[in-house]
Amino acid sequence: MLDLKTILIILVVNASLQGIVWLFVWVSQRHLYELTLIASAYIVFAIGLVLIIMRGPAPPAWHIVLDNTLVNTGLILAADGLARFLNQRRFPLVNIGVVAFSVAFWSLALALDPTNVAIRTHATALVTITAVAIMIRTLAFDRTQPRFLRWTTIAFLVEHAAATISRAWLTAQDQTSLEMPAADNTTQALYFFEINVFVTIYFLCLLLMVGLRLSSDLRQKNEALSNEVAERRKLQEQLSASLAAEKALRSEQHQLLRMVSHEFRTPLAIVDRAAEMIDVVLDKPPETVSKRLTSIREAVQRLLLLIDRFLDSERRQAELVQPKRIAIASLFARVQRHFASMDAGHQLTFAADRTLPFYWGDPEMLATVLIILIDNAIKYSPDASPIEIAARSDDGAITISVTDHGIGIPADELDSVGRRFFRASNTKPATGTGLGLHSARQLLGYHRGMLNVHNGPDGGTVASVRLPLPGLTPSRRSAEDREVA
């Protein structure tokens, strides 16, 4: 003889332990949040069974309503948790309806006919079949789990539904009371024994599904990792090929620079020698001719110096810049002499604050920067239009501005000024190559300086050079106190 109360206690322990197991699984696999719903279903079901076991000979109506509602809620939570886990369609209205039906129907049935156990048993069977039907539908439409496992689980669900219908039919025949479990109630004992077996088998099937999903997730992660490793290896190969091509290109560039350096020196040396011979051959040449010859030789020497600095690829970076102590007024005087020899000095006005500190920098580079900026101002300004060159101390730096009253720069093109080969749309085709301001920025970069070009308030262009003080640390300080003229 099966003892109904003992079977119910075993079922409570079984459901509780399984609920705890699902909680532990969820703690170790937090991304499977659906397991918390399944764990809740087992625990709520177990609580409902505990209340059934605790019924007395004449339990109050609220007691019966509460324990049946909890059991039914556990069933519907289990169905909803399975649907969530397998990413299948859920039925939230059905879930809410089952809970509302449990409260309303049991309350009404106990109020109208408290001795009629059969009608309440039929209602329990209806809720159980509804939950089982949702589970069967979920498994039937799922394609993530193996076919054999899905249909095995469906078979056990169908078996449990058949057992529930049989129990409801037998209860209707003999009107066995469920208000307090009886030791000799064989029908109910067999039914709850079947529930014990079903809950255990269903737990094992669900556990297999979770394990297979975790295995599938791990396999997908491994495949993704393998694909990423292959992609990274491919990118590494492409990078190695690019670096090899870059190395070859740099080698060709160095060869070209060496050739250009050699080929430029020869004609420049000829020009310098010719200017020197003309000055020697002519007996007391006119002052204008002498000034022109001097200007030619200075320009040639500056070009030769720049070639030595920048086209000789064998030089170290540190040798490119040769800082010396510079007085800005002396730098202005040098630039002014350059343009005076070209009959362009009458347009220029130089103004340097007498309180300006000395600056440590490369005089050839800075002179070249100013010559580029002033040459641009002359080129894009009307004849005889004044050009102001001013220097002042400004917040830990020396600021040199070159202001003209020429054609200016279109506002939408200001951001592009200084890019290699860029020329404003309002310039004439034959007036430049677009390399001047780019070169100036490159030279200023060696001094950690900045070049800003913008339109003036009354038209024209303002080019501002900012040189942080005190400048560059000289590689040799033997000429520390010598002012560069």
C-alpha positions, -999 to 999 in steps of 0.1 A, spaced: 0 0 0 14 34 -10 13 61 16 0 93 0 15 116 26 49 100 23 49 103 -14 39 140 -11 68 146 12 92 130 -12 77 151 -40 83 182 -20 119 173 -13 124 163 -49 110 196 -63 128 218 -37 162 202 -45 157 205 -82 148 242 -77 180 247 -57 200 229 -84 187 253 -111 196 283 -89 232 270 -86 234 264 -124 222 300 -129 248 314 -105 275 297 -126 260 306 -159 245 341 -154 236 346 -191 210 318 -188 186 341 -169 157 318 -179 169 293 -153 157 316 -125 122 313 -138 124 275 -139 139 274 -104 111 296 -92 86 272 -108 100 242 -88 101 262 -55 66 276 -58 53 241 -67 70 227 -36 55 254 -14 20 246 -27 25 209 -19 37 217 16 4 236 22 -15 205 9 3 183 33 -4 207 62 -42 206 56 -63 196 86 -95 176 86 -115 206 78 -92 232 61 -105 267 56 -115 278 21 -86 303 18 -61 275 25 -74 253 -3 -75 283 -27 -39 293 -18 -22 259 -21 -40 251 -54 -31 285 -68 6 280 -59 7 245 -75 -9 259 -107 14 289 -107 44 266 -105 32 246 -135 26 277 -157 60 292 -146 77 259 -157 60 262 -191 69 299 -195 105 292 -184 110 265 -210 96 288 -238 121 315 -227 150 291 -226 143 278 -261 135 313 -275 100 302 -285 67 321 -284 54 329 -250 18 332 -239 17 358 -211 -21 363 -213 -25 325 -207 -1 327 -178 -20 355 -161 -53 338 -169 -43 306 -152 -34 324 -120 -66 345 -121 -87 313 -129 -71 295 -100 -81 322 -75 -115 328 -89 -126 293 -97 -115 277 -65 -131 305 -44 -164 301 -63 -164 263 -62 -158 262 -25 -185 288 -19 -211 270 -40 -203 233 -33 -175 227 -9 -179 190 -9 -176 185 -46 -140 175 -50 -145 162 -86 -151 196 -101 -119 210 -85 -100 179 -97 -112 186 -132 -101 222 -129 -66 210 -118 -64 187 -148 -74 216 -171 -45 238 -158 -21 209 -160 -30 200 -196 -27 237 -205 8 239 -191 17 206 -208 3 218 -241 25 249 -240 56 228 -232 48 204 -261 43 233 -285 76 249 -274 95 216 -279 78 208 -312 88 242 -328 123 243 -313 153 235 -336 181 242 -312 179 208 -294 184 173 -308 153 158 -323 155 126 -301 158 146 -268 128 169 -278 105 141 -287 115 120 -257 105 149 -235 73 154 -254 65 117 -249 68 120 -211 47 152 -212 20 133 -231 22 105 -206 18 129 -177 -12 146 -194 -28 111 -198 -22 103 -162 -38 136 -151 -69 129 -172 -71 94 -158 -69 107 -123 -96 133 -129 -119 106 -144 -113 82 -115 -118 109 -89 -152 118 -106 -162 81 -102 -155 76 -65 -155 112 -52 -122 106 -33 -116 136 -10 -84 156 -14 -89 178 16 -65 157 37 -43 130 21 -54 96 32 -31 66 36 -55 43 18 -62 66 -12 -45 44 -38 -56 64 -68 -42 97 -55 -11 79 -42 -4 64 -77 -10 98 -93 15 116 -71 40 88 -75 37 93 -112 43 131 -107 75 122 -87 87 101 -116 77 127 -142 93 156 -123 126 136 -121 126 126 -158 116 161 -169 144 175 -147 170 152 -164 157 161 -199 159 198 -191 194 193 -176 205 177 -208 191 206 -228 210 231 -207 242 211 -211 238 208 -249 232 246 -251 263 254 -230 282 230 -253 268 247 -284 277 282 -269 312 270 -262 316 256 -297 304 288 -312 328 308 -290 356 286 -301 347 290 -337 345 328 -333 378 327 -316 393 306 -344 379 330 -370 393 359 -351 427 343 -348 426 335 -386 416 371 -393 443 385 -371 469 362 -388 456 374 -422 459 411 -410 494 403 -397 504 390 -431 490 420 -448 508 443 -423 540 424 -429 536 428 -467 528 465 -462 558 470 -440 580 452 -466 566 474 -494 571 505 -472 607 495 -465 613 491 -502 596 524 -510 618 541 -483 649 526 -498 639 539 -532 631 573 -517 665 575 -500 682 566 -533 662 593 -551 671 619 -524 708 610 -526 706 615 -564 687 647 -562 711 660 -535 740 653 -558 724 666 -589 712 699 -572 746 707 -558 764 708 -592 743 735 -609 740 755 -577 778 755 -573 781 767 -609 756 795 -603 775 805 -571 809 804 -589 795 824 -619 781 851 -595 815 853 -578 834 855 -611 811 883 -624 818 903 -592 855 898 -597 856 905 -634 836 937 -633 857 966 -623 837 985 -597 803 972 -607 772 995 -600 757 992 -565 725 976 -579 745 949 -597 766 942 -566 735 939 -545 720 915 -570 751 893 -571 752 892 -533 715 883 -532 722 855 -557 751 841 -537 731 842 -504 701 824 -520 724 798 -535 741 793 -501 707 789 -484 696 763 -509 728 744 -505 724 745 -467 688 732 -470 699 704 -493 726 695 -468 700 695 -440 670 677 -456 681 659 -488 710 640 -472 692 609 -460 723 596 -441 721 624 -415 707 618 -381 675 635 -371 693 655 -344 715 671 -371 686 685 -390 680 712 -365 709 733 -353 695 756 -326 712 789 -318 702 819 -297 683 843 -320 672 879 -315 639 883 -334 649 918 -345 681 904 -361 660 877 -378 637 904 -392 667 924 -404 681 894 -422 647 887 -439 643 924 -448 677 924 -466 666 894 -486 635 911 -499 653 945 -503 678 928 -527 647 917 -548 633 953 -548 603 941 -527 614 956 -494 594 988 -499 561 970 -492 573 955 -459 570 970 -425 587 952 -396 579 958 -359 594 938 -331 587 945 -294 620 955 -278 612 935 -247 612 902 -266 634 876 -251 659 856 -271 647 824 -287 666 792 -292 660 779 -327 674 772 -361 679 805 -378 679 791 -414 647 773 -408 629 803 -392 642 826 -419 629 803 -445 595 802 -428 592 840 -428 604 842 -464 577 818 -474 549 837 -455 560 871 -468 565 858 -503 529 845 -503 517 879 -489 534 897 -518 522 873 -544 486 875 -535 484 913 -527 481 943 -551 514 961 -560 526 985 -534 500 971 -509 515 973 -474 525 941 -456 530 942 -418 553 918 -400 551 921 -362 565 901 -333 553 901 -297 555 881 -265 523 862 -258 516 838 -229 549 820 -228 556 822 -265 567 845 -293 541 853 -319 551 865 -353 523 877 -376 524 885 -413 494 906 -424 485 915 -459 456 932 -477 453 909 -506 427 885 -519 422 865 -487 411 829 -485 375 815 -490 361 808 -456 351 772 -465 387 765 -475 406 777 -444 407 742 -429 426 729 -460 453 756 -460 487 741 -454 479 707 -469 504 695 -495 496 708 -530 465 726 -518 458 760 -534 428 782 -527 402 784 -555 407 822 -559 444 820 -568 458 821 -603 471 788 -618 506 800 -623 512 816 -589 524 786 -569 525 749 -563 508 746 -529 539 735 -511 550 767 -494 527 767 -463 531 729 -460 569 733 -459 566 762 -434 545 740 -411 570 712 -414 599 735 -404 579 749 -375 572 714 -364 609 709 -356 605 738 -332 572 726 -317 557 757 -332 524 763 -349 511 781 -380 476 796 -381 462 812 -412 430 832 -412 413 861 -429 419 896 -415 389 917 -402 393 942 -431 402 917 -458 434 900 -467 452 872 -448 469 870 -414 495 842 -410 505 838 -373 536 818 -361 537 808 -325 570 797 -311 570 784 -275 597 798 -252 625 793 -246 627 772 -278 650 742 -285 678 731 -263 710 736 -284 731 705 -290 762 725 -283 763 756 -260 798 768 -271 781 797 -290 755 803 -262 761 841 -260 765 847 -297 737 866 -313 727 855 -348 726 883 -372 
